Amino acid sequence: MTAPSDATPPRTVLLIAHTGRSDAVEVATAVSKRLMGSGMTVRLLADEAEDLHIDGVSVTDADTDAARDCEIALVIGGDGTILRAAALTRSAGTPLLGVNLGHVGFLAEAEWEDLDSTVDAIISADYAVEERMTVDIVVSIDGTVESHCWALNEASIEKAARQRMLDVVVEIDDRPLSRWGCDGIVIATPTGSTAYAFSAGGPVVWPEVEALLMVPISAHALFARPMVASPTSTLAVEVSAASATGGVLWCDGRRTVELPPGSRVEVRRGVRPVRLARLQQAPFTDRLVAKFELPVHGWRGRAERRRAARREEPDS
């Protein structure tokens, strides 16, 4: 009889990198060696492993099982790479942690200059995990369901022909709201409120607020303002059957579904969230200021006023 083993299974990190960038390849290589040197197992996607050429890693196909049994996914790149990683980690519930090598990188938790402390946090498991709301999307044509999709940031219904507007009827909670000729409509989560919806003129929504956003894009109508609906609402967009052209549905700018005239897109709160690892519990306001480089010079908040008052106290 074989005695039961008391060995602890190796801790595994799924590493996902934008291997089309030389800096991402360099960072991913250094991080992999450091993690493996601490006794952790590094798992790479097969196509990325061919570009990285790192000895001693495990390799997996880029499918929904890629993150299974991984305690965290470390993502090296920008928001696009993080959205790609979210599709691989969501079903397994594996938290992902992004290191930004892009521009704004709103989904990323760390910048490249914080790399050493980020790796230290992974090795010591010194991070918190928060859940981000997603949306589930159903596309039907003439009453027949044609496609299911999901998104972390947004579902955008856009015109397919540049020279024509998209003719749509918008519905919320089974009641018609308005008809618009427009370039498109963005339906976003709070996480996506700083992405496409923000560029289209929508409000910034704090991540802990549960809501669904609807933001028209260049709508020719008197009532075409961004709206914030309940997280339990169902938001629907119907492409007019009489429309001269159809549209296209984009999920997080990555997955597409054609929308011929007569299509209906229904968006609801997602059943399964995306989990993000957080290294710091800084207020979301600080993230906005840092990512958008907002001018705050001259601010005298409560803490700053106290410090100023102490500096002005006369010596006893």
N, C-alpha and C positions, 0 to 999 in steps of 0.2 A: 504494500500500500504506500502511495506517495503522500508524504506529509504536506499539509496545506502551506502555501507560501504566504509569508507575512510582508512580502515586498510591496511597496507602494508603487502604483503605476506612475509612469513619468508624466509630469505636467506638460501639456502640449499647447503651443501657441500657433495659431494659423497666421501666417505672414502673407499679406497681399500688397503688391507694389505696382506702381505705374512704371513698368520696365521699359517703356519707350523714352524715359528720361534718364540720362546718365547719372544725375544726382540721386534719383530714387534708387537706382541699381547700387550705387555706392553705399547709400545709407542702409538699404536692405541687407547687403552683404555684411556690413559691420555689425548690425543689430543681430543678425542670425548667429554669427560667431560668438557674440557676447552672451546671448540667451543659452546657446548650447554649452558654452563654457560654465554656466551656472547649473548645469544638469537638466535643463529643460529640453523638450523635443520641439523642433521647429518644423511645421508642415507648410509646404508650398504647393501652389497650383501647378499642374503639369506644364502648362505653356510658359509660365513664369520661371519655373525651375530651369528650363532650357536656356533662358536668357541670363540667369543669375549664376549658374555653375558653382553651387555651394555644396561641398562635401558634407555628408552626415545628416542631411535633412530627410524627412519623409515627404512623399509626393502623393497628391490626390488629384482627381479630376475636378474641374470647376463645375460642380453641381450642388444641389441642395444638401448633400451629405458632407460637403467639404469641411464644415465646421464641427461636425459631430465629435463629441468627447474633447473638444478644445475648451480651455478655460477662458480664453480671450482671443480676439482677432486683432492684430496690429496692422494698421493700414498706412502705407507710406505713399503719399500723393496729395491730391486736392479733393474737393467735394465730389467730383465725378468718380474718383476711385473709391471714395467712401460709399457712395450710392451703389456702386457695383458690389462692394463688399457686403452691404446690407442685404442684398438679394441672396447672398450665400450664407449669411449667419442667422437670418430671421427665423427660419423653420427650426433650427437647433436651439434658439434662444441664447446663442453665444454673444456676449457683449463685445462691441468693437470699439477700438480706440484709434483715432486718426492722428497722424503726425502730418501737419500741413507743409507741403512743398509747392502749393499752388499760389493763388492770389489772395482772395479773402479767406477762403477755407472756413466757412462758418460752422460746418459740422465737425471740424477737427478740434481735438482737445488740446493738442500741443503743437508748438512750432519746432522747426528743425533744430534751433539752437537749444531747445530743452530736451534734446534726445537722450542725453545721459541720465537725467533724472527720471525721464519717462521709462526707460528700460529698468532702472532701479525699482520703480513703483510696480512694474510687472513682475519682476523677480520676487519682490517681497509681498506681492498681492495687496499693495497699498492703494486701493482705488475703490470708489463707490460706483454703483450701477443704477442708472435711471432708465425708465421706459419711455419711449417716444411714440405717440399716437401715429397710426398709419391710416390709410383709406383703402377700402375694397371697392373695386369698380366692376360693374356688369354692363356689357354692351349687348343690346338686342336689336334685331331688325324685323319689323313686322311681327313683333310679339315673340320671336324665337331668339333665345339666348345664343349669341355667337361667340362671346369671349368673356373671360374673367381675367382681371389684372389687379394689381395693388400698387401703392406708392407710399413712400415715406414723406416726400416733399409735396408733390402735387400731381393732379391729373389735369392736363390742359387739352381742351378741345379747340382745334385751330383749323382755319380754312386751308384747303388743299391747293387752291388756285390763287396765285398772287393777285391777279387782276379782278377777282370777284370777292365780295363780302360773303360771310357765312350767315345764312338765315336760320336762326334758332328760336325755340320757345323754351323758357326756363321755368322750372317747377321746383317748389320746396314743400316737402311733406304732403305730397299728393295734391297740391293746389297750384294752379298756374300763376306765375308771378309777372312775366313780361315776355314780349317778343322783341328780339334784337337782330339788326343787321350789324355784324361786327367782324373783327379779325379773329376773335376767339374768346374763350372763357377759361380762367384758371380757377380750379377748386383745390384749395391747399389746406394743409394741416398747420398748426402753430409752428412746427419745425420748418415748414416750407414758406412761412410768412416772410422770411428774410431772403428768399430766393426769387423765383420767377414772379410770384405774386407781388413782391416788393417792387420789382422793376415795372410791373404793370400798374402801380399806383395803390396797391393794397396796404393795409396797416401792418405794423409789426406787432405780433402777439407773443407774449411771454410763454415759454415752453410748458409751464405748469398749468396754463389755461387750456381747458379742453373745449375746442370749438372747431367748426368747419368754416372756411373762408370761401367766398365766391367773388371773383374779381373779373369784370368784363374787360376785354381788350379792344380799345377804339370802337366802342359801341355807338351807333348813330341813334340815340334815343335820349329823351329828356330825363328818364329815370334809369341811370346806368352807373350807380355808385357801388363801390365795394361793400359787401355785406358779410356779417359774422353771424353764423347760425349755430344752433345747439348741436352738441356732439351726437345727440340721438336723432338728428334730422336726416332725411334723405334728400339729397340734391340731385336733380335730374336735368339733363339738357337734351332736347330733341332737335335733330337736324330736319328742317322742313322737308316734307316729301315733295313739295313743289319747287324746292331749291334747284337752281341751275347747276350747282356743283356740290360735292360732298365735302367732308372734312377729314381730319385725322386726329386720333387720340394719342397723346404722348403721356406715358407714365414715368415720372421723374426724368423726362428727357432722354430715356433710354429704350423703352419698349413702346412699340407703336401698334395701333389697330386702325384700319381704314374705316371710315364712317360714310357710307353712301347716303344719299337722301333717304329719309325715313328711319335713320338710325336713332337709337335712344341710349344715352349714357346715364347710368345711375351710380351715385357715389355715396357711400356710407362709411361710418367709422370702421376701421379695420378690426378684425377679430384678433389678430396677432400683432403686438407692437414690435418695434425694433429696440434693442437694448444697447445703450451707449455707456461706456466706461468713463468716469469722471475722476480726474486727479485733484481738482480743486473745487471747493464749494463757493466760488466767487459769484456774486450777484450777476444776473443776466444783463443788467445795466452796464456792468464793467465790460462784458463781452461785446456789447454793441459799440461802446466807445472805442475799444481796442480794434475791433475788426473793421469798423467804418471810419476810424481815425477822426472821431467827432471832436470838435473844439470844446474843451471844458476849462480852459484857462480862466482864472478869476473866480472859480467856484469856491464858496465859503459855506460848506455844509456844517452840520452840528459838530462833528469831530474836529474839523479844521478851525471852526470858531473857538473851540476850547483850547486848541493848541496855540492859536494866535493870542488868546487872552492870557495864557500862561507866559508867553514870551513878553507881553507888555506889562506884567506885574513888576512893581519896583522891588529891588533887592532889599531884604530886611536888614 
